[in-house]
Amino acid sequence: MTGVDLYKFIKPHLGSIDASGRHEVDIERLLNFKVYEELINCLIEDLDQSYCSSDNSYEDSVKRINGVTKKLIIEYYEWFSGYVSEWE
């Protein structure tokens, strides 16, 4: 199962976060952000744990995992940094 397949599987359980313009619907959708936040935090904590546990290893496979983890963290940091500088 790919990450996209997994997302499609859990997406119905996350609830919509798109604004509808209807107060009662949007209040419910604001609550869905908590579910998204918890899921994203769990995934980021996994990346952090992977990076921290492989940071000072000399083994090739561990160094490769560390490199992939670091690359992902940097890519997401740069992606979100674009939004932050846009909003300042």
C-alpha positions as CSV (number, residue, x, y, z in Angstrom):
1,M,0.0,0.0,0.0
2,T,1.4,3.4,-0.9
3,G,1.1,6.6,1.1
4,V,-1.5,7.9,-1.4
5,D,-3.5,4.7,-1.0
6,L,-3.4,5.0,2.8
7,Y,-4.5,8.7,2.5
8,K,-7.4,7.7,0.3
9,F,-8.4,5.1,2.9
10,I,-8.3,7.5,5.9
11,K,-9.5,10.6,4.1
12,P,-13.2,10.0,4.8
13,H,-12.4,9.7,8.5
14,L,-10.6,13.0,8.6
15,G,-13.5,15.2,7.6
16,S,-13.5,18.2,5.3
17,I,-11.6,21.3,6.1
18,D,-12.7,23.4,3.1
19,A,-14.7,26.5,4.0
20,S,-18.3,26.4,2.8
21,G,-19.4,29.8,3.7
22,R,-22.2,28.3,5.9
23,H,-21.6,29.0,9.6
24,E,-22.8,25.7,11.0
25,V,-20.9,23.7,8.5
26,D,-17.7,25.7,8.9
27,I,-17.8,25.4,12.7
28,E,-17.8,21.6,12.2
29,R,-15.0,21.8,9.7
30,L,-12.9,23.9,12.1
31,L,-13.1,20.9,14.5
32,N,-11.7,18.7,11.8
33,F,-8.5,20.7,11.9
34,K,-7.8,19.0,15.3
35,V,-7.8,15.6,13.6
36,Y,-5.5,16.9,10.9
37,E,-3.2,18.4,13.4
38,E,-2.9,15.2,15.4
39,L,-2.2,13.1,12.3
40,I,0.4,15.6,11.0
41,N,2.1,15.8,14.5
42,C,2.3,12.0,14.6
43,L,4.0,11.8,11.2
44,I,6.4,14.7,12.0
45,E,7.3,13.0,15.3
46,D,8.1,9.8,13.3
47,L,10.4,11.8,11.0
48,D,12.1,13.4,14.0
49,Q,12.6,10.1,15.8
50,S,14.0,8.6,12.6
51,Y,16.5,11.5,12.2
52,C,17.5,11.6,15.8
53,S,18.0,7.9,16.2
54,S,20.2,7.7,13.1
55,D,22.1,10.9,13.3
56,N,25.6,9.7,14.5
57,S,25.7,6.2,13.0
58,Y,28.6,5.0,10.8
59,E,26.5,2.2,9.2
60,D,25.7,2.8,5.5
61,S,22.1,1.8,5.7
62,V,21.5,3.9,8.7
63,K,23.2,6.9,7.1
64,R,21.0,6.5,4.0
65,I,17.9,6.5,6.1
66,N,19.2,9.6,8.0
67,G,19.8,11.3,4.6
68,V,16.3,10.6,3.3
69,T,14.8,11.8,6.6
70,K,16.9,15.0,6.5
71,K,15.9,15.6,2.9
72,L,12.2,15.3,3.6
73,I,12.4,17.6,6.7
74,I,14.3,20.2,4.6
75,E,11.8,20.0,1.7
76,Y,8.8,20.4,4.0
77,Y,10.6,23.3,5.9
78,E,11.2,25.1,2.6
79,W,7.7,24.5,1.4
80,F,6.1,25.9,4.6
81,S,8.7,28.7,4.8
82,G,7.2,30.1,1.6
83,Y,3.9,30.5,3.2
84,V,5.3,32.2,6.3
85,S,7.3,34.8,4.4
86,E,4.3,35.4,2.2
87,W,2.1,36.2,5.3
88,E,4.6,38.5,7.0
